[in-house]
Amino acid sequence: MKPILLTFMSFAVSQAMAYANTSASTIAAPAIPSSLTAQVNPDNSITLNWSDNSVDEQFFFIEYKRSTDTVFSNLYSVAENTTNYQTSPLEAGTSYEFVVRSGLWDTTLQEVVKSAPSNVAMAATYPSPTSAWQTSGYDIHYSLSGGRVGVGFSDFSGLSNDFLLAVDGKMLVEDVAVQLSETWPDYVFDENYERPGLYELEAYLRKNRHLPHIPSADEVATQGVELGVINVKLLEKIEELTLYMIELKKEIDELKEQLDKKK
């Protein structure tokens, strides 16, 4: 088990924050941490993870700087065997660089001995959205021209520019109103509207395994469904089905009338 000199802990940390080693230590510095990574979180804090390659460190010193700065500053220190740290929320829209050093207390020189820095890990915080959101009374809207809004979603690269809102998850709403620019399918009842005959429709279904003008299962799996458009198409099929039923009812009534005359 690695010794922890608790009586020197606060002093060692404060000294390490104030200056780097200036004297020739009587002990070797602990091994350098490696594989440092930095990941930004939704609240603009940044999570750091690294590998502990030392068997005798007593502290880890986390240093950081803005990418535009030239010198790293001490950010925080953590205890031995620690391999991760989450910062507090940092400045929005800013690129940061981080390194980690291992350290131990030299009891002879009464100072902290630090290792060389780890690899540099970089992460950029999310830009502040406040300039893009505008309010009017109790209303709020997104004002950036060409901008899009993601909820639990940030990669718009694979989406058409027509999509202004993307939600990765479920939505709970009491009602949804869809205002369409497409024609509502009352055209089905127009005298010039052409419907396939039932036998023609049967042949189409056997070949394609879906109704005409309705997307296939494969298309829905890869492209999704537009609620407004699919509702138009479904109503179109309901209205066509209604006309088929009326025609069949007329045929049945004619057959009944013929049978009654033969009695």
C-alpha positions in Angstrom: 0.0 0.0 0.0 1.3 3.5 -0.9 2.0 5.7 2.1 -0.1 8.9 2.3 1.4 11.6 4.4 -1.8 13.3 5.5 0.0 15.8 7.7 1.8 17.2 4.7 -1.1 16.9 2.2 -2.6 20.5 2.3 0.9 22.0 2.4 2.1 19.9 -0.5 -0.9 20.7 -2.7 -0.6 24.4 -2.0 3.1 24.4 -2.8 2.5 22.5 -6.0 -0.1 25.0 -7.1 2.3 27.8 -6.4 5.4 26.7 -8.2 7.1 23.8 -10.0 10.1 21.9 -8.5 13.1 24.2 -8.2 15.5 22.0 -6.2 17.2 18.8 -7.0 15.1 16.2 -5.3 16.6 13.3 -3.3 14.0 10.9 -4.7 12.9 10.0 -8.2 9.7 11.4 -9.6 6.8 9.0 -10.0 6.0 7.5 -13.4 4.2 9.8 -15.9 0.5 9.3 -16.3 -0.6 8.4 -19.9 -3.6 8.0 -22.2 -5.2 11.2 -20.9 -8.6 11.9 -22.6 -11.0 14.9 -22.2 -14.8 14.8 -22.9 -17.1 17.7 -22.7 -20.4 17.3 -20.8 -23.8 18.9 -21.5 -23.2 21.4 -18.7 -19.8 22.4 -20.2 -17.9 20.6 -17.5 -15.1 18.4 -18.8 -14.4 14.8 -17.7 -10.8 13.7 -17.7 -9.6 10.1 -17.6 -6.0 8.8 -17.5 -3.9 5.8 -16.8 -1.9 5.5 -13.5 1.5 4.1 -14.4 3.0 4.8 -10.9 3.2 2.6 -7.8 4.3 5.3 -5.4 2.5 8.6 -6.3 0.7 10.4 -3.6 -1.1 13.0 -5.7 -2.1 13.8 -9.2 -1.9 17.4 -10.4 -4.3 18.5 -13.1 -3.1 21.5 -15.2 -5.1 23.3 -17.9 -5.0 26.2 -20.3 -7.1 27.8 -23.0 -5.8 26.7 -26.4 -5.0 30.4 -27.1 -2.8 30.6 -23.9 0.9 29.5 -23.8 1.3 28.4 -20.2 -0.5 25.7 -18.3 -2.0 26.6 -14.9 -2.7 24.3 -11.9 -6.4 23.4 -11.8 -6.8 20.8 -9.1 -5.1 18.0 -7.3 -6.5 14.6 -6.5 -5.4 11.7 -4.3 -3.3 8.6 -5.3 -4.8 5.9 -7.4 -7.3 8.4 -8.9 -7.7 8.0 -12.7 -10.5 10.5 -13.5 -11.7 14.0 -12.6 -14.6 16.2 -13.6 -14.1 19.9 -13.8 -16.7 22.4 -12.8 -18.5 24.1 -15.8 -16.0 26.0 -17.8 -16.4 29.1 -20.1 -18.7 28.4 -23.0 -17.4 28.2 -26.6 -13.8 27.8 -25.5 -11.1 25.2 -26.4 -9.1 23.8 -23.5 -6.0 21.7 -23.1 -5.2 19.5 -20.2 -2.2 17.6 -18.8 -1.8 15.5 -15.6 1.3 15.0 -13.5 1.9 12.4 -10.7 3.6 13.6 -7.6 4.9 12.6 -4.2 6.2 14.4 -1.1 10.0 14.7 -0.6 10.4 14.7 3.2 14.0 15.7 3.0 13.5 18.8 0.8 10.0 19.4 2.2 8.5 19.8 -1.3 6.5 18.0 -4.0 8.3 16.1 -6.7 6.3 16.0 -9.9 6.6 13.8 -12.9 6.8 15.2 -16.4 3.3 16.0 -17.9 1.1 13.4 -19.6 0.0 13.7 -23.1 -2.1 16.7 -23.9 -5.9 16.2 -24.1 -8.1 18.7 -25.7 -11.8 19.5 -25.5 -14.0 22.4 -26.5 -17.0 23.5 -24.5 -20.4 24.1 -26.2 -21.1 27.7 -27.3 -23.6 29.6 -25.2 -27.1 29.5 -26.8 -28.3 32.6 -25.2 -27.7 34.8 -28.2 -29.7 32.5 -30.5 -32.8 32.3 -28.3 -35.2 35.2 -28.2 -38.1 35.8 -25.9 -41.4 37.7 -26.4 -43.5 37.6 -23.3 -43.9 34.0 -22.4 -42.9 32.8 -25.9 -39.4 31.7 -26.9 -38.0 31.1 -30.3 -34.7 30.3 -32.0 -33.5 33.2 -34.1 -30.4 32.0 -36.0 -31.1 31.9 -39.7 -30.3 28.4 -40.9 -29.9 27.1 -37.4 -31.4 23.9 -36.1 -32.3 22.6 -32.7 -31.4 19.2 -31.3 -32.8 17.6 -28.1 -30.4 14.8 -27.0 -29.0 15.1 -30.5 -26.2 17.0 -32.0 -25.0 15.4 -35.3 -27.1 16.9 -38.1 -24.6 15.9 -40.8 -26.7 12.9 -42.0 -30.0 14.9 -42.0 -31.6 16.9 -44.7 -31.6 20.7 -44.1 -35.4 20.5 -44.1 -35.3 19.1 -40.6 -35.2 22.0 -38.1 -35.8 20.0 -34.9 -34.3 16.6 -34.0 -35.2 14.7 -30.9 -33.3 11.6 -29.9 -35.9 10.0 -27.7 -39.6 10.0 -27.0 -41.9 13.0 -26.8 -45.0 13.3 -24.6 -47.6 15.6 -25.9 -51.4 16.0 -25.4 -52.1 16.9 -29.0 -50.2 17.5 -32.3 -51.5 19.7 -35.0 -50.0 19.2 -38.5 -50.6 22.0 -41.0 -50.0 20.6 -44.5 -49.1 22.3 -47.7 -50.1 19.2 -49.6 -53.6 18.7 -51.1 -56.1 17.0 -48.8 -57.3 13.8 -50.6 -60.8 14.9 -51.4 -59.6 14.5 -55.0 -60.5 10.8 -54.6 -64.2 11.7 -55.0 -63.6 13.6 -58.2 -65.3 12.0 -61.2 -62.0 11.9 -63.1 -60.0 10.3 -60.3 -58.7 6.9 -61.6 -58.6 4.0 -59.1 -57.1 0.6 -60.0 -59.6 -2.2 -60.3 -59.7 -4.8 -57.6 -57.9 -7.4 -59.7 -55.3 -4.9 -60.8 -54.8 -3.9 -57.1 -54.5 -7.6 -56.2 -51.7 -8.0 -58.7 -49.9 -5.0 -57.4 -50.1 -6.2 -53.8 -48.8 -9.7 -54.8 -45.8 -8.1 -56.6 -44.9 -5.2 -54.2 -46.4 -6.3 -50.8 -47.7 -2.8 -50.0 -50.4 -0.5 -51.2 -49.8 1.9 -54.0 -48.4 5.3 -52.9 -47.7 3.9 -49.4 -44.0 3.4 -48.4 -42.7 -0.1 -48.0 -41.4 -1.5 -44.7 -37.8 -1.1 -46.0 -38.4 2.6 -46.9 -39.9 3.3 -43.5 -36.9 1.6 -41.8 -34.3 3.7 -43.6 -36.1 7.0 -44.2 -38.8 7.1 -41.4 -42.3 8.4 -41.9 -43.5 12.0 -42.3 -46.7 12.2 -40.2 -48.5 14.7 -42.4 -47.7 13.0 -45.6 -48.6 9.5 -44.4 -51.9 10.7 -43.0 -52.8 12.1 -46.4 -51.9 8.8 -48.0 -53.8 6.7 -45.4 -56.9 8.9 -45.9 -56.6 8.5 -49.6 -56.7 4.7 -49.2 -59.7 4.9 -46.8 -61.6 7.0 -49.3 -60.7 4.6 -52.1 -61.8 1.7 -49.9 -65.1 3.5 -49.2 -65.7 3.8 -53.0 -64.9 0.1 -53.5 -67.4 -0.8 -50.8 -70.1 1.3 -52.4 -69.5 -0.3 -55.7 -69.6 -3.8 -54.2 -72.8 -3.0 -52.3 -74.4 -1.9 -55.5 -73.3 -5.1 -57.2 -74.7 -7.2 -54.3 -78.0 -5.3 -54.5 -78.3 -5.9 -58.2 -77.6 -9.6 -57.7 -80.3 -9.8 -55.0 -82.8 -8.0 -57.3 -82.1 -10.5 -60.1 -82.5 -13.4 -57.7 -85.8 -12.0 -56.4 -87.1 -11.7 -60.0 -86.4 -15.4 -60.6 -88.4 -16.5 -57.7 
